[in-house]
C-alpha cells in the first residue's frame, strides 16, 4: 500500500522560498505507471494544482504559478520536492502531494495527509 | 483558459439520489474524475475515467460524462457522504479542478 508523507517548514517569511518534500513509501517513484503531483488548498477554499512530475524529470506546471515553481524528483530517496519562490500571504495553504495515473485519465489516486504552510513575518 | 464549473452546494435527503454536475467546454471529450473531501481530511478519489470506481469505493457512487457535463451520482445517499466534492480533468497538460460542491445530507 503506497503512502505519501509531506514534510517541511510550517512557517515561511514573505519573499522567501517555500520548500517541501514528499516521501513515497510502499512503492517506487520510478514506476512508469504514475506521475507525481503537488496540490494546495488555501484555508476554506478549493483545490489548486501546482504541478506534476514524471520520474524521468518531465514536468508540467500550473501556468499561473510556473514562474515561481520548481518540482524535482530524487529516485534514490524515493522523494519529490517542491520549491515555490517569492511567497506572499496568498500562498498560505495546505500543501498535498499525490500519485497521479500516467494514463489518459490523469486521476490522483493516492494523497498524502498534507502539510500546512503559513506565510507570515 | 479552460474552466470547470460546479454548483457551490447541493442538498439531498437521506436515502435519495444526489447528482453533482461539472461543466466545461466539450468536457465529454476528456476524462473526468471526482474526489470526496471531508473536513480536516485529504481528498479521496471516488470516480476516475468518467465512471470507474477505485477499489473500496461503494457502488452507490457512479459517474457519467457527455457533451459539456460530467455528473457524479450518489444513490441511496448516506449521512457519511456529506462532504465537499471536486471534479477534475486533464487539458493541455494541466490538471484542472472544479470549484467544489458542498453536499449536505438532511
HADDOCK unambig.tbl for C-alpha pairs under 7 A between the chains (distance, minus, plus):
assign (segid A and resid 46 and name CA) (segid B and resid 99 and name CA) 5.75 0.50 0.50
assign (segid A and resid 46 and name CA) (segid B and resid 100 and name CA) 6.24 0.50 0.50
assign (segid A and resid 47 and name CA) (segid B and resid 97 and name CA) 6.59 0.50 0.50
assign (segid A and resid 48 and name CA) (segid B and resid 97 and name CA) 6.83 0.50 0.50
assign (segid A and resid 49 and name CA) (segid B and resid 95 and name CA) 6.17 0.50 0.50
assign (segid A and resid 60 and name CA) (segid B and resid 93 and name CA) 6.52 0.50 0.50
assign (segid A and resid 60 and name CA) (segid B and resid 94 and name CA) 6.73 0.50 0.50
assign (segid A and resid 61 and name CA) (segid B and resid 94 and name CA) 6.94 0.50 0.50
assign (segid A and resid 62 and name CA) (segid B and resid 94 and name CA) 6.48 0.50 0.50
assign (segid A and resid 105 and name CA) (segid B and resid 31 and name CA) 5.34 0.50 0.50
assign (segid A and resid 105 and name CA) (segid B and resid 48 and name CA) 6.79 0.50 0.50
assign (segid A and resid 105 and name CA) (segid B and resid 49 and name CA) 5.18 0.50 0.50
assign (segid A and resid 106 and name CA) (segid B and resid 90 and name CA) 6.45 0.50 0.50
assign (segid A and resid 107 and name CA) (segid B and resid 33 and name CA) 6.39 0.50 0.50
assign (segid A and resid 107 and name CA) (segid B and resid 48 and name CA) 6.13 0.50 0.50
assign (segid A and resid 108 and name CA) (segid B and resid 45 and name CA) 6.86 0.50 0.50
assign (segid A and resid 109 and name CA) (segid B and resid 45 and name CA) 5.61 0.50 0.50
assign (segid A and resid 111 and name CA) (segid B and resid 42 and name CA) 6.65 0.50 0.50
assign (segid A and resid 113 and name CA) (segid B and resid 42 and name CA) 5.73 0.50 0.50
assign (segid A and resid 114 and name CA) (segid B and resid 42 and name CA) 6.95 0.50 0.50
